[in-house]
Amino acid sequence: MEVPAQAAPAATQGQIPIDAIVRGRYQPRMEFPEDSLAELAASIKAQGLMQPVVVRPKAQGGYELVAGERRWRAAQMAGLTQIPAVVKEVSDEQASAMALIENIQREDLNPLEEAAALHRLREEFELTQQQVADSVGKSRVAVANLLRLLNLAPRVRQMLSQGDLEMGHARALLSLEAHVQEEVAVQVSRKGLSVRQTEGLVRRLLKGPSAANNPGAARPDADTRQLEREITDRIGAPVSITHNAQGRGQLVIRYSSLDELDGILRHLKP
């Protein structure tokens, strides 16, 4: 299936009844803090709504919100009965991409909300990771890294959403089994470990007792760890490098789907 068309759809602008608008089905944000909405509502009462929302007509009448749900909610709190809106005829694919792009540009989404929205865009419209990346203006590597967050254990996802972990911590934990992820995540949060410290801890856990039984194994130095990070960021998949004192070793690339593998292979081609 093709990526949503890039040509701008025809649009009209005007005032429409606020109660004629329903929430967009592709809105990626799950939370709208009341204190933030109250501040915006107070501003709207004092200054009016400066930026219109974007809606699309519904077949059965009325409008579906495409972008601007926070403004729409705050306008309701402010008691507005009419709201400035841009009305566009857009497809489901375009509506999904527009809602996601608006929130990405405002940096309002937490990583898991963004990952879930990208996953829905990919699955619902049968897009590849590259097509998803093109439609929202991100690199394929960035999309791959976000989608991998959905493989985290439930408790780790919750900690990431709440801000107890950073995305870098979560990416490091993905190499571990689910029950180990949760144990290590709690430890990372409690001790306030940095991303690099977490990566080192995960690396030691993955080696397990085998490292102790191999006296010829060399401990990863700072240069090796830096190289792992650079390759991981370049191809969008976790990489580990091990070598012995003689310089022989292996580079392991992990992937979670054939689509992700296909993207990795494209990056490795000259």
PEPEUR-V371528 format. One record per pair of residues at least 12 apart in sequence whose C-alpha atoms are under 10 Angstrom apart, sorted by the first residue. I is the first residue (numbers start at 1). GAP is how many residues later the second one is. Records with the same first field share a line. If there is no record, write none. Layout:
# PEPEUR-V371528
I->GAP + GAP
This chain:
# PEPEUR-V371528
1->124 + 125 + 126 + 127 + 130
2->91 + 123 + 124 + 125 + 126 + 129 + 133
3->90 + 91 + 94 + 122 + 123 + 124 + 125 + 127 + 128 + 129 + 130 + 131 + 132 + 133
4->86 + 87 + 88 + 89 + 90 + 91 + 92 + 93 + 121 + 123 + 127 + 128 + 130 + 131 + 132
5->85 + 86 + 88 + 89 + 130
6->88 + 129
8->80 + 81 + 82 + 86
9->78 + 79 + 80 + 81 + 82 + 85
10->77 + 78 + 79 + 80
11->43 + 44 + 45 + 75 + 76 + 77 + 78 + 79
12->42 + 73 + 74 + 75 + 76 + 77
13->39 + 40 + 41 + 42 + 71 + 72 + 73 + 74 + 75
14->38 + 68 + 69 + 70 + 71 + 72 + 73
15->37 + 66 + 67 + 68 + 69 + 70 + 71 + 72
16->46 + 47 + 65 + 66 + 67 + 68 + 69 + 70 + 71
17->45 + 46 + 63 + 64 + 65 + 66 + 67 + 68
18->44 + 45 + 54 + 55 + 57 + 58 + 61 + 62 + 63 + 64 + 65 + 66 + 67
19->43 + 44 + 53 + 57 + 61 + 62 + 63 + 64
20->41 + 42 + 43 + 44 + 61 + 62
21->34 + 35 + 36 + 37 + 40 + 41 + 42 + 43 + 44 + 51 + 62
22->33 + 36 + 40 + 41 + 42 + 43 + 44 + 47 + 50
23->32 + 40 + 41 + 42 + 43 + 44 + 45 + 46 + 49 + 50
24->31 + 32 + 39 + 40 + 41 + 42 + 43 + 44 + 45 + 71 + 72 + 75
25->39 + 40 + 41 + 67 + 70 + 71 + 74
26->39 + 40 + 41 + 66 + 67 + 69 + 70 + 71 + 72 + 73 + 74 + 91 + 94 + 95
27->38 + 39 + 40 + 41 + 42 + 68 + 69 + 70 + 71 + 72 + 73 + 75 + 76 + 86 + 90
28->68 + 71 + 72 + 73 + 74 + 75 + 76 + 80 + 81 + 82 + 84 + 85 + 86 + 87 + 88 + 89 + 90 + 92
29->40 + 41 + 70 + 71 + 74 + 79 + 80 + 81 + 83 + 84 + 85 + 87 + 88
30->79 + 80 + 83
31->39 + 77 + 78 + 79 + 82
32->37 + 38 + 41 + 76
33->37
34->40
36->34 + 38
37->33 + 34 + 35 + 36 + 37 + 38 + 40 + 41
38->35 + 36 + 37 + 39 + 40
39->35
40->30 + 31 + 33 + 34 + 35 + 37 + 38
41->29 + 30 + 31 + 32 + 33 + 34 + 35 + 36 + 37 + 38 + 39
42->32 + 33 + 35 + 36
43->31 + 32 + 35
44->27 + 30 + 31 + 33 + 34 + 35 + 36
45->29 + 30 + 32 + 33 + 34 + 35
46->32
48->27 + 30 + 32 + 35 + 36
49->22 + 23 + 25 + 26 + 31 + 34 + 35
50->21 + 34
51->17 + 20 + 32 + 33 + 34 + 35
52->15 + 16 + 19 + 20 + 31 + 32 + 33 + 34 + 35
53->12 + 13 + 14 + 15 + 16 + 17 + 18 + 19 + 30 + 31 + 32 + 33 + 34
54->12 + 13 + 14 + 15 + 18 + 30 + 31 + 32 + 33 + 34 + 41 + 44 + 45
55->12 + 13 + 14 + 30 + 31 + 32 + 33 + 34 + 35 + 40
56->29 + 30 + 31 + 32 + 33 + 34 + 35 + 39
57->30 + 31 + 32 + 33
58->31
63->24 + 25
64->23 + 31
65->20 + 22 + 30 + 34
66->20 + 21 + 22 + 24 + 26 + 28 + 29 + 30 + 31 + 32 + 33 + 34 + 36
67->18 + 19 + 28 + 29 + 31 + 32 + 33 + 34 + 35 + 36
68->17 + 31 + 34 + 35
69->30
71->12
72->12 + 13
92->29 + 32 + 33
93->28 + 29 + 31 + 32 + 42
94->27 + 41
96->21 + 22 + 24 + 25 + 28 + 29 + 39 + 40
97->20 + 21 + 24 + 35 + 38 + 39 + 40
98->37 + 38
99->18 + 37
100->13 + 14 + 17 + 18 + 21 + 35 + 36
101->13 + 34 + 35 + 36 + 37
102->34
104->32 + 33 + 34
105->31
109->52
110->50 + 51 + 52 + 53 + 57
111->34 + 35 + 36 + 38 + 39 + 46 + 49 + 50 + 52 + 55 + 56
112->34 + 35 + 36 + 37 + 38 + 45 + 46 + 48 + 49 + 55
113->33 + 37 + 48
114->29 + 32 + 33 + 35
115->28 + 29 + 30 + 31 + 32 + 33 + 34 + 35
116->30 + 31 + 33 + 34
117->30
118->14 + 15 + 18 + 25 + 26 + 28 + 29
119->13 + 24 + 27 + 28 + 29 + 31
121->14 + 15
128->12 + 131 + 132 + 134 + 135
129->12 + 13 + 14 + 15 + 18 + 130 + 131 + 133 + 134
130->13 + 14 + 129 + 130 + 133
132->12
139->97
140->95 + 96 + 120 + 123 + 124 + 127
141->91 + 92 + 93 + 94 + 95 + 96 + 119 + 122 + 123 + 126
142->91 + 92 + 93 + 94
143->93
144->91 + 92 + 93 + 111 + 112 + 115 + 116 + 119 + 120
145->22 + 23 + 26 + 87 + 88 + 90 + 91 + 92 + 93 + 115
146->21 + 25 + 90
147->109 + 113
148->22 + 23 + 26 + 88 + 89 + 107 + 108 + 109 + 112
149->18 + 21 + 22 + 24 + 25
150->24
151->20 + 23 + 27 + 105
152->18 + 19 + 21 + 22 + 23 + 24 + 25 + 26 + 29 + 30
153->17 + 20 + 21 + 23 + 24 + 25 + 26 + 27 + 28 + 29 + 32
154->24 + 25 + 27 + 28
155->23 + 24 + 26 + 27 + 28 + 30 + 31
156->13 + 14 + 17 + 18 + 22 + 23 + 25 + 26 + 27 + 28 + 29 + 30
157->13 + 25 + 28
159->23 + 26 + 27 + 30
160->25
163->26
164->21 + 22 + 24 + 25 + 26 + 28
165->20 + 21 + 23 + 24 + 27 + 28 + 29 + 30
166->23 + 28 + 29
167->28
168->26 + 27 + 28 + 30 + 31
169->16 + 19 + 20 + 24 + 25 + 26 + 27 + 28 + 29 + 30
170->15 + 25 + 28 + 29
171->24 + 27 + 28 + 66 + 67
172->23 + 24 + 25 + 26 + 27 + 28 + 29 + 30 + 31 + 66
173->12 + 25 + 26 + 28 + 29 + 30
174->28 + 64
175->24 + 27 + 28 + 30 + 31 + 63 + 64 + 79 + 80
176->26 + 27 + 29 + 30
177->29
180->22 + 25
181->21
184->14 + 17 + 18 + 21
185->13
188->13
196->29 + 30 + 33
199->26 + 30
200->20 + 25
203->17 + 22 + 37
204->15
207->35
214->30
215->29 + 30
216->27 + 28 + 29 + 30
217->25 + 26 + 27 + 28 + 29 + 30 + 31 + 32
218->24 + 25 + 26 + 27 + 28 + 29 + 30 + 31
219->23 + 24 + 25 + 26
220->20 + 21 + 22 + 23 + 24
224->16 + 17 + 18 + 19
225->14 + 15 + 16 + 17
227->12 + 13 + 14
228->12 + 13 + 23 + 24 + 25
231->22
232->21 + 22
234->30 + 33 + 34
235->18 + 25 + 26 + 28 + 29 + 30 + 31 + 32 + 33
236->17 + 18 + 19 + 24 + 25 + 27 + 28 + 31
237->16 + 17 + 18 + 19 + 23 + 24 + 26 + 27
238->14 + 15 + 16 + 17
239->12 + 13 + 14 + 15 + 16
240->12 + 13 + 14
241->12
